[in-house]
Amino acid sequence: MLEPDPKVVRELLTRYASLRIAQAERERPAAARELADVSYTLCVMMATTGIHDAVAKADELLAKGRPPTAAHAADAGGESDLSLAV
């Protein structure tokens, strides 16, 4: 299976998070449509059927490409890592 380009995934996650924040502050039909489009694209790109799974898989993909930090190395369980997307 082909792996999505991490740059594109990061851009989609950023757009998804921004739209979620915008919708939480003030609901607008245009932003709702764009959020639905970005959510669908993330699901297709990450080969999932739900946005929560897509965000989790995108986080895993992006985390895979990061070099380990001192804080990450000290936390063997990895449970204190923050999600890359909202």
C-alpha positions in Angstrom: 0.0 0.0 0.0 1.2 3.5 -0.8 2.0 5.8 2.1 0.7 9.4 1.9 3.1 12.3 1.7 3.7 13.5 5.3 3.7 17.1 4.2 0.2 16.7 2.7 -1.1 14.9 5.7 0.3 17.6 8.0 -1.4 20.3 5.9 -4.7 18.4 6.0 -4.5 18.0 9.8 -3.7 21.6 10.2 -6.7 22.6 8.1 -8.9 20.1 9.9 -8.0 21.5 13.3 -8.4 25.1 12.1 -11.9 24.4 10.7 -12.9 22.5 13.9 -11.9 25.6 15.9 -13.7 28.0 13.5 -16.9 25.9 13.7 -16.7 25.7 17.5 -16.4 29.5 17.7 -19.1 30.3 15.1 -20.9 27.8 12.9 -21.0 28.7 9.2 -22.3 26.6 6.3 -19.2 27.2 4.1 -16.8 26.1 6.9 -19.0 23.1 7.6 -18.8 22.0 3.9 -15.0 22.5 3.9 -14.6 20.6 7.1 -16.6 17.7 5.6 -14.4 17.8 2.5 -11.2 17.8 4.5 -12.5 15.1 6.8 -13.4 12.9 3.8 -10.0 13.5 2.2 -8.2 12.5 5.4 -10.3 9.4 5.6 -9.5 8.4 2.0 -5.8 9.3 2.4 -5.4 7.3 5.6 -7.7 4.4 4.4 -10.2 4.7 7.2 -14.0 5.1 7.4 -14.0 7.6 10.3 -12.3 10.9 11.0 -11.1 9.8 14.5 -9.3 6.8 13.0 -7.9 8.9 10.2 -6.5 11.5 12.6 -5.0 8.7 14.8 -3.4 7.1 11.7 -2.1 10.5 10.5 -0.6 11.1 13.9 1.2 7.8 13.8 2.5 8.5 10.3 3.8 11.9 11.3 5.3 10.6 14.5 7.1 7.9 12.6 9.1 10.5 10.7 10.1 12.5 13.8 13.4 12.0 15.5 13.1 10.9 19.1 13.4 13.7 21.7 14.8 13.4 25.2 11.3 13.6 26.7 10.0 11.0 24.3 12.9 8.7 25.0 12.4 9.0 28.7 8.7 8.0 28.3 9.0 4.4 27.2 5.2 4.0 27.1 4.6 7.0 24.9 1.4 7.8 26.6 2.3 11.4 27.4 2.7 12.3 23.8 0.2 14.9 22.6 -1.8 14.3 19.5 -0.7 16.2 16.4 -4.2 17.2 15.6 -7.3 18.3 17.5 
